[in-house]
Amino acid sequence: MTSTPNLTTLASARRWRLTRDPGDGCEAGDPIVRGRRGHLWDNRPGQCGVTIMATVGIWNSARRQGLPYGFTLNQNGDAEGSMLFDPADRTQVTLAARLAGVRSKRQPSPSQLAAFAAMRARRQSVSVPRREGVSSLQNRSNLPEGPSVQGAPRRAPNRSRIGGSP
């Protein structure tokens, strides 16, 4: 027996970031997937919703795009609204994510992971000895015995770029 997908299974399969709804109503604490123009949410088993909160033109365009693909209009406001869709239909899920502006989390390639591991190993292998009696700036930059910050010579300002005579 296959179970109907819900927002949690969709989020893990498509590498979406699942968060909790910060609202103060009855939906507070429910799982949502945030996007640039709205969010996806669970409505009931076998049904999810997409809420678009943008400009009038973006909402009207999203509504016109979603209805022919089988979305059901749930709320229709001037510049925002929500539509319900079937999470088992891949076309509807893809369109809902695109309309809400949902992005997948980045997945680094094996070469990027190897480069990150090498950087981490280099960073951990380099140890900077702490010296007593010197400033933390000198300890961080590992300066041998250079001038202190207060005694460093100041550079003259470049007056050729400032308005007035040269």
C-alpha positions, 0 to 999 in steps of 0.5 A: 500500500502506498501512502499519499504524499504530504508536504513533509515527504515532498520537502525531503524528496525535493530538498526544500527547507521545511519550517514552522508557520509563525502565524498566531492563528490556528495554523501556527506551528504547522509545517510550511515551505517558504518561497519568495512569493508565498509558501506551500502548506498541508491542507488535509491528507492527500491535499496541499495548498499554495499561498501567493502573497505578492502584487496584483499582477503576480497573483492574477498570473499565478491564478491563471496558470494554476487553474488549467492544471487542476488547482482549486481556488481556495481564497481569492483576494486582490493581491493574494490568494491560495489554491489547493493541489494534489501532492501526488501529481508531479506537474501540480507540485512543480507548478506550485513550487514555481508559483510560490518561488520555492528553491531547493537547497544546494547540493554540493558536488563530490569535488566541492565536498573534497575541497571543503574537507581539504580547507577544513583540514588545513585550517585545523592543522595551522596553529597560531601560537598565542603570545603574552603581552601583545594585542589580540590583533597581533596574535590574530594576524601573527605579526612578529614584532611590528609597530602597534596599531597606535604607532602605525604611520597614517596614509595621507588622503588622496586629495586628487579625487576630492573636489577643488584644486589639485 
